[in-house]
Amino acid sequence: MKKLFTILAVIAAFFAILFSVLPISNLAILPAIGAFAFGFAAFYLSKKTGEVKKIIPFTFYLTICALTITTYKALFNTPEVVNTEVLEEIGNIHEEEAIDELESLDLDALEIDDTDLESIDMNDTEIEDIQIETNDIESIEINESDIENSEEIISELEELEIN
């Protein structure tokens, strides 16, 4: 159990040092707390047996260094505010370019002529009245000659040119 707590204390102290030198230095507090907890547990268990290894005080030293670096960065590093006006201008320029590009598209060519759709006179009730009976579908027989005829028709349609 003493070895487990010692290993966990060393790992937590290592992560505390690692986080303290990175820009996410505020997160170094969590592994530092873990390193202290595991270190005190390992120290207590080793004191009980009578042999305190030098690695346990070393983990305390690493943890204290990590907390010192984190505290220094929290107190003396001020976050720099970037000039947001330049970013807003760039955003406005991109927005204007997108609007100009959309306006330059020829949307008149894409319009559908509604007169073709209006010439179809079908009500919703007529569509609902159309029902396909399954008996009719099951009674349909397909011959090989029908398939050959349909293949000929398809090949003729493929050769058809639309002007």
N, C-alpha and C positions, 0 to 999 in steps of 0.2 A: 504494500500500500504506500509505503514511503517512496519507493521508486516511481510509482504512478504519479503521485503528487509532485515529485521533483521534476519529472518529465513534462507534466502539464504546466508547471510554473515556468520552466525554461521556454517552452513553446509560446506561452502567453506573453512573456517578457520580450521574446523576439518579435512577435507581432506588434507589441506596444512600441518598440523602437522603430519598426518598419513604418507603422502608421504615423508616428510622430514626425518623421522626416518627409513624408508625402504631403501633398496639399490637403489631404483628408485628415489632418492632424487631430481634429476634435474627436475622431473615432478611436484614438489611441487610449482614451480613458477606459474604455470597456476592457480591452485585454490587460491593461495595467491593474485594474481591480481584480481580474481573474488571476493574474500573476501573484498579487499580494495574497489573495485567499489561498491559492495552492501552495505558495511559498510558506505561509504561516502553518498550514496543515503539515507540510513536509518537515518544517523546523520542529514543530511540536512532537511529531512521531520520531524524529531522529534524536531529539533531546531525551525522549522517553527511553530509547535504547542506549543512549550514552555516546553516540558517535554522530557528530554534526559534520557533514561533508562541506567542502568549500564551494560547491556549486550552488547551494541554497543562498548564502549571502551574495553570491555573484548575481543571482536572479533578482534579489532586492536592489542591487546596485543598478542593473539594467532597467528595472522598472522605474526607479527614481530618476534616472537619466531621461527616460522617455517622458515622464511627467514634467520634468524641467523643460525639455524642448517644447512640449505641447503648450505649457504655460507661457513660455517666452513668445511663441508664435501667436498665441491668442491675445497677449497683451500688446505686443509691439508691432505686429504686422497689421497694417490697415488695408482693407480692401480698396482697390482702385476702381473708381467709377468711370466706365468707358463713355466717351462722348456718344450719346444716343441720337443726337441730331443727325449725324452722318448716316447712321443706320436707317433712320426714318426717311431721309432723303433718298437713299438707295431703294428702299421699299416702295416709295412713291414713284420713282422712275420705272421700276419694274412693273408696277401696276399700270402706269400710263402706256408702257410698251405693249402690255397684254391687251389693253383696251383698243389701242390702235390696230393691233393684229386682228382682233376679232371684228373690228369695223371694216377692215379691208377684205374680209372674206366675202365671196359672192353667194349670199344666201338666197337670192332670187332664183337661181338655177336649181336649188334644192326644194323649192316649194312644190307641193302636190296640188294638182288641179282638183278642186272639190266637186266639179260638175260630174266627173266620172262616178264619184261615190254617191251623189244625189240621185243619179239615174237608177240606182238599184232600190226598188221599193219592196222592202221586206220588214215586217214588224217583228217585234220580239215574240209575239204569240205564234207567228208562223214558224219561227225557228224552234220554239218549244214543241210545236205539233209534229215536227219531223222526227220520226222515231224509226229506228232500224230494228227489225225483228231478227232475233238470232236464228229462228227457223229458216228464214230466207237465206241467210248466210251459209248455213249448214247444207242447204240443198243445192248450192252452186257446185257444179262439177267443172273441173278444168282439164282439158285435153291437151295432148302434146301439140296438136295443130294450132290451138289457141295461143300457146306459148311461142311457137314459131312465127305466127302472124304478128304477135306483139313485138317480137324481136325485129321483124322487118319494118314495122311501123316506127320503132325507135330508131333504127338505122336511117330511115328516110327523114325523120325529124332532126337527126344530128347533121344531116347534109343540108338542111334548110338554112338559107341565109336570110337574115333579117336586115332590112334597109332602114 
